[in-house]
Structure formats: C-alpha cells, structure tokens
Amino acid sequence: MRFILNKTEVELPESRREDRLLWVLRDHFGVRGPKFGCGIGACGACSIHVAGKAERSCSLTVGDVEGEQVTTLEGLASGETLHPVQAAWIAENVPQCGYCQNGQIMTAAALLEEKPSVTASEIEGAMSQVRCRCGTQNRVLRAINRAGEALKTS
C-alpha cells in the first residue's frame, strides 16, 4: 500500500488497508493538522486534500487513497514559504480557538486551487461545510479573498 503524503511516497502494510486514514496520518505518520471532530465527515476538522480536492480523512480508509496524492495542512507550505491561504489566515487574524482551522484552511485552499476568483456566496457555500462556532466568518472571507489575490499574482 503506497501513496504520496505531503510530496513523499509512503508505504504501509496491506493489513492497514481498512484503517481510517485520519488515525493512520496522526498515529503512524505523526501528522497533527487533521483533527478528530465528529468522526462522520460532517464537521470538517479532519480535512485533507486527495488529488487536490478537500476530503474528510475520518471517512476515508487507507485503501481509498492508494496511489493518490494526499496533502495535509503540514504539506501546504513550500519549505519555509507558507501557502497563500496560511499567510492570509495569519494576516487577517482568523483563528480563535483553532480547532476548526485545519478544515477551514484545507477547504479554502482547495476552493482557490479550483477557482482563484471566487464570489462571497461561493466562499460561504464552501466554508459552510466546516463547522465553526468562533464567529470569525468575516475574517475568513477577507482571508480567502486575500489569498485568492495572492494566487492570481503568483
């Protein structure tokens, strides 16, 4: 069983095929970005990218990502250079408690990868899939717009 994790090929024994990807990422590979929230794919705290699309790692098995490119929050940055969404999150002071931030950042990055120029309603639609109770939606909107502008000029 092989897949690419944050640009590095990794291998697991076939016996891990049915293990939940979230727990393999956290417990086997030490990746801490994806969080356990609801366990049913509803909250978004465990979001990762599989082949560039935002997915819920609590709902996937290792077998689901065999041969795929898997990116976690830790893999968004390029060396010491933050991904534009990560940089915008800091610039706009988005986080409060921080628990949902992995899901928000991964969802926003996938959205902007697909379409760097997004409308407020498109942002709201995508981000409504990540549960957050902090009330920082206005800062999230500003950060995504900022990141979109940065992606367009890079």
Steps between C-alpha positions, in 0.01 A plus 500: 500500500659822382392859467664839488478689830603864485718436192670191648412144402397295803425133538283303739436128527193369319353416842446878555277533190175531699639728771352850514736740329471762774643266762776373272603858420504600865621185673729343240637804316479758782298748295308727737315740266190283448298481821241253620168681533181314426632179343229500231637755253259777598718754685805532273765506774673201339515647148788414269551517125488189285612578147437868575142462624396557862398170662417383852774269626274352771277359225779359282698183541865461409385287207298793367818702444723227361714654225357847566656833592399585859572844641447607858528843658869430556550440128344823372808711567795485266799476732496812716255678266143476621220422259312824415199380703717436805663843465161669457365320807778654706472844337125514563532356853235238422538234773343513841489158665671346197337158498328546165791683337638192328166440331454864412846543352491174305151575365598855402822383331312240294234756406761752382698234317190424299400863452724787626229763434206407718191688604391551857215253449740236361723547805203478734378185325836325526575614853156404629627142478741567789344539843627800696350668801752780548321752282798601287318462169570859394873448555481167313340678205771770501777241530368293209470809283855604598634153419315496168664829403841363598445185294397703196821705513737209564 
